[in-house]
Amino acid sequence: MEFMIKRDKVELLNQVNQEKLMEEGRLLREKYLEKKKVFHHSSAFAITTPEGKRLTEEEFSDYLKGAKLTRLSMEFNAHYCRGLLEA
């Protein structure tokens, strides 16, 4: 069973690699696949939990909200630190 799942993931990634894209899309795909290798992200799904679990449609909305809040927090902290450095 596990072998079948791994084989399906490999086949899906091969399909992604073989899709014909415009230059911008091709470059984005290459960057994405490179990042997957760097972070040892072996899942065939594009967006997963840190544990590699597939996100459902309902979970994806909450995932995006969390990512947005994290980004906003990072921007606020950076702005705050720049202000402290200027003082």
The 8 nearest C-alpha neighbors of each residue, nearest first, counted from 0:
[[1, 3, 2, 4, 5, 6, 7, 8],
 [2, 0, 4, 3, 5, 6, 7, 8],
 [1, 3, 5, 0, 4, 6, 7, 8],
 [4, 2, 6, 0, 1, 5, 7, 8],
 [5, 3, 7, 1, 6, 2, 8, 0],
 [6, 4, 8, 2, 7, 3, 9, 1],
 [5, 7, 3, 9, 8, 4, 2, 10],
 [6, 8, 10, 4, 5, 9, 3, 11],
 [9, 7, 43, 5, 11, 6, 10, 12],
 [8, 10, 6, 12, 11, 7, 13, 5],
 [9, 11, 13, 7, 8, 12, 6, 14],
 [10, 12, 14, 8, 13, 9, 7, 15],
 [13, 11, 15, 9, 14, 10, 8, 16],
 [12, 14, 10, 16, 11, 15, 9, 17],
 [15, 13, 11, 17, 12, 16, 10, 18],
 [16, 14, 12, 13, 17, 18, 11, 28],
 [15, 17, 13, 14, 18, 12, 28, 19],
 [16, 18, 14, 15, 13, 19, 12, 20],
 [19, 17, 15, 16, 20, 14, 13, 25],
 [20, 18, 17, 21, 25, 16, 24, 15],
 [21, 19, 25, 24, 18, 22, 23, 28],
 [20, 22, 24, 23, 25, 19, 26, 18],
 [21, 23, 25, 24, 26, 20, 27, 19],
 [24, 22, 26, 25, 21, 27, 20, 28],
 [25, 23, 27, 21, 26, 20, 22, 28],
 [24, 26, 22, 28, 20, 23, 27, 21],
 [25, 27, 29, 23, 24, 28, 22, 30],
 [28, 26, 24, 30, 29, 25, 31, 23],
 [27, 29, 31, 25, 26, 30, 24, 32],
 [28, 30, 26, 32, 27, 31, 33, 25],
 [31, 29, 33, 27, 28, 32, 34, 26],
 [32, 30, 28, 34, 33, 29, 27, 35],
 [31, 33, 35, 29, 34, 30, 28, 36],
 [32, 34, 30, 36, 31, 35, 29, 37],
 [35, 33, 37, 31, 36, 32, 30, 38],
 [34, 36, 40, 32, 38, 33, 37, 39],
 [37, 35, 39, 33, 34, 38, 40, 32],
 [38, 36, 34, 35, 39, 33, 40, 32],
 [37, 39, 40, 35, 36, 34, 41, 33],
 [40, 38, 36, 37, 41, 35, 34, 42],
 [41, 39, 35, 38, 42, 36, 51, 37],
 [40, 42, 39, 43, 35, 36, 51, 8],
 [43, 41, 44, 40, 51, 8, 45, 47],
 [44, 42, 8, 12, 41, 45, 11, 9],
 [45, 43, 42, 46, 47, 53, 8, 41],
 [44, 46, 43, 47, 42, 53, 31, 35],
 [47, 45, 44, 54, 48, 53, 59, 51],
 [48, 46, 53, 51, 52, 54, 49, 45],
 [47, 49, 51, 50, 52, 53, 54, 46],
 [48, 50, 51, 47, 52, 46, 40, 53],
 [49, 51, 48, 52, 47, 53, 40, 42],
 [52, 50, 48, 47, 49, 53, 42, 40],
 [53, 51, 48, 47, 50, 54, 49, 42],
 [52, 54, 47, 51, 55, 48, 44, 46],
 [55, 53, 47, 58, 59, 52, 56, 48],
 [54, 56, 58, 57, 59, 53, 60, 47],
 [57, 55, 59, 58, 54, 60, 61, 62],
 [56, 58, 55, 59, 60, 61, 54, 62],
 [59, 57, 55, 61, 60, 56, 54, 62],
 [58, 60, 62, 56, 61, 57, 54, 55],
 [61, 59, 63, 62, 58, 57, 64, 56],
 [60, 62, 64, 58, 63, 59, 65, 57],
 [61, 63, 59, 65, 60, 64, 58, 66],
 [64, 62, 66, 60, 65, 61, 67, 59],
 [65, 63, 61, 67, 66, 62, 68, 60],
 [64, 66, 68, 62, 63, 67, 69, 61],
 [65, 67, 63, 69, 64, 68, 70, 62],
 [68, 66, 64, 70, 65, 69, 63, 71],
 [69, 67, 71, 65, 70, 66, 72, 64],
 [68, 70, 66, 72, 67, 71, 65, 73],
 [69, 71, 73, 67, 72, 68, 66, 74],
 [72, 70, 74, 68, 73, 69, 75, 67],
 [71, 73, 69, 75, 70, 74, 68, 76],
 [72, 74, 70, 76, 71, 75, 77, 69],
 [75, 73, 71, 77, 72, 76, 78, 70],
 [74, 76, 72, 78, 77, 73, 79, 71],
 [77, 75, 79, 73, 78, 74, 80, 72],
 [76, 78, 74, 80, 79, 75, 73, 81],
 [77, 79, 75, 81, 76, 80, 74, 82],
 [78, 80, 76, 82, 77, 81, 75, 83],
 [81, 79, 83, 77, 82, 78, 76, 84],
 [80, 82, 84, 78, 83, 79, 77, 85],
 [83, 81, 79, 85, 80, 84, 78, 86],
 [82, 84, 80, 86, 85, 81, 79, 78],
 [83, 85, 81, 82, 86, 80, 79, 78],
 [84, 86, 82, 83, 81, 80, 79, 78],
 [85, 83, 84, 82, 81, 80, 79, 78]]
